[in-house]
């Protein structure tokens, strides 16, 4: 078996034409605590990357830095060759980055269709218009395509507060698809799902368009190894190693972390 590649923190990744996301020596501190520490990482365009780690490894903080929710204390973030380190979250969205959160951010009193429609409208050119769109408008057509893709057509007129937890996760994925993003960041989408809902989640992720890359952070090792083409392991705020799913699954150090022996 090929050995798992160790990232060299002394040599940050360079921004190449095929890179979608590049982090160079990124650190985020909260007072004396370094939530993430000197993280360097490259994700290619169209790549499906899983980031794994035990609770407290720094995974969600890493996402917050990538999306602009928390600016890094030091280091740089590049998205398709552009330095987005200091840009606000809405500017990341304009450039084709989407993100889901551990806690659902849905309009619970509206229907499934209305939620998707608002997501599509929010990234469209006419998002500030108060005019009601016509039936054949591109916004409505995009909404229906997304509902079909995430298999929610049958319950499109159901209020969100009547959905199961798994259906709400499906809806969040659908809303993240609004505006044909170039990359989506999924923040522990399997949290709280039943075994059947987890299988549905895996099918949805595997069915995303191949040109659309994504990064998924997960505590669930099985799901991450199924949907990720490359896997990065974080531990105590740092990148420990990365490799293929097979390399990571058979790595003794990774097994020790997940069994609580590291």
N, C-alpha and C positions, 0 to 999 in steps of 0.2 A: 504494500500500500504506500502511496506517495505520502511524504511527511506533510504535516500541517504547516503552512507558511506563517512565520512570525513577522508581524509588521515592524518595521524599523522606525521608531519614533524620532530618530535623528535625521531621517531623510523623508520629508513630507512628499506626498504625491504631486506630480506636475499636472497642469491642466492640459489635456490632450483633446483632439477634435471629437473623439468618441466618448468623452466623459460627460455624464449627466450631472453628477454630484461629486464634489471634491472638498474634503475637509483637510485643512493644513494646520496641525498643531493646535487644535481647538481645546481651550480650557474654559470652564465656567465655574466660578467660585461664588459662594454665598458666605460672606465673611471669611472665616478661616477654613471653611469646608470647601473642598474641591469636588463638586458633584461629578464633573467629567474633567479628566486630566490629560492634556497633551494627546488628543485623539486625532489621528491622521487616517483618512479613509477615502477610497475612490469607488464610485459606482458607475458602471458604464451605461450608456443610453440603452434603454430597453431591458436592462438587467433586472432580475428579481432577487433582491438581497434580503436575507433574514438576519436580524440582530438579536442575539440571545444573551441572557444573563439572569442571574437570580434577582430577587427583589432587592432594590437598592444599588444595582450595578451602574445606574446612570442612564438607562435607556431612554426614559421619557425626557429627561433633561437634554439629552442629545437631540431628540426631535424638536424640542422647544428652541434650541439654538439654530437648528437647520431652517426652521420655518420663520424665524425672526421674533418669536414670542419672548425669548430671552436673548439679548445680544451676548456674544461670547466675551469673557474677560480678556482673552487673548486668542490669537489665531484668526484664520480666514475661512470663509465658506464661499464656494463657487457653484453656480448652477448653470450648466451648459456654457461654461467659459466666462460667465459674468460674475464679478465679485458682488455677492448679495449680503455680505456680512452685516452691514448696518441698515439694511432695508426693512421696512415694516412688513408685517404679515400680509397685508393686502397687496403689497408690491410683489411678494413671492407668488401669490395667487395669480396676478396679472401675467406673470412669466410662465405659468403652466404648472405650478406646484400645488398639490392638494394634500389635505391631512385629515385623518379621523382622530378622535380622542377616546380615552378610556371611558369617560363619562359621556353619555349620549347628549348631543346638542341638537335636539329636534323640536319642532313646533308641535307639541303633543295634542293640542286641541284642533289641529288641522288634519286633513286627510293625507294619505301617503302621496297621492298625486300632487296635492298642493305643496308639500314639502319639496318634492323633486322639481316642480315648476319654479319655486322660489330660488332654488339652488341654480337652476339653468338661467333664470332671469338675472340673478345676481352677478353672473359673469358675462352677460351679453352686452352689446353696445347700447341697447335701449333700456338699461336697468334703472335709469332715473326718470323714465317716462311714466306718466300716470294714465296713459291710454290703455284701455283693455285690448289685449291682443285677440285677433280673430282666430277662428277654429283652425285654419290651415297655416297659421303662423309658424315660423321655424322653431320658436320657443316651445310651442305645443308639440311639434313633431319630435323635437329632441327629448322632451319629457316622456313621450310614449316609447321612444326607443330605449331609454334608460330603464323604464319600468319593465319592459320586455326582457332586457338583458339581465336584470337582477331578479327576475321571476316574481314580480309583485303585481302583475297586471290584474290578477284575480281579486286582489284586495286593495286596488288603487283608490277606491272611494271610502276606505275604512279609516276612521280616526286613528292617529298614531297611538293614543293612549289605550287603544284596544288591542294593540299588537303584542305578540310574544317578544321576549328579549331577543331571540334569534332573528325575528322579522325586523326588529328595529336595527339590528346590525346590518342586515341586508339593505335596508333603506339608507343607512349611513354610507355604505359603499356606493349605492346609486347616486347619492347627492355628491359624493366625491368625484364621480365621473362627469359631472356637469362641465361643459366647455372644453371637452377633449383634452384633459391634462397630459402633460409630458411625463409626470411622475407623481405617484401617490404615496404618502407615508401613512401606514396603518399602525395605530397604537393599540396593541393587544386586543385585536378584534374578537378573539376567541374567549375572552374573559366572561365567565358566567354562562357559557353556552352548554347545552346538553350534548351528548354524543351525536345525536342525529343532526343537531344544528351545526356542530363542528364539521360534519361531513358536507353539509350544504355550503358552509363557508369556504372550505377547501375547493369545492367545485366552482364556486363563484370566482375565487382568486385565480384558479387555473384557467378559467374561461375568459379572463380579461384579454383585450387585444395585445398581441405580441409586441407591438411597437411601444406600448405603454409600460414603462418600467415602474417597479414599486419597491419600497423598503418596508418590511414588516418587523416590528419589534414584538417579541412574544416571550412569555414565560413557559408556554407549552412547547416542549422540545419536539414532539411528534409532528405538530402542525407546521412549525417552522422548517423542519427538515423536509417536509413534503412539498412545500410551495417555494422554497428558496433554491436558487441555482448556486449561489454562494452564501456562506454563513460566516458572520462575524460574532465572536464571543467577547462580551464585556464583563469585567470583574473589577469591583471597587473603583469604578469611574474610568477605567483605562481599557484599551483594546488589548485583550490577551492574545488572541490569535484569530486567523480566519482560514477557511478552506472549503472544500466541497461538502455537501451533506454527509457523504459516506465517511470522509476523513474526520469530520466533527463528531459524528455518532460513535466512532470507534476510538476516540481520543480519551486516554485515561484521565487526563487533567480535567477535561470537560465533564466526564462522568463524576469525578470527585466533587466538582462544584455543585452539580445538580443533586448529589447525594448528601451534600452538606459536610463534606470531609476536607474542603480546601481551606 
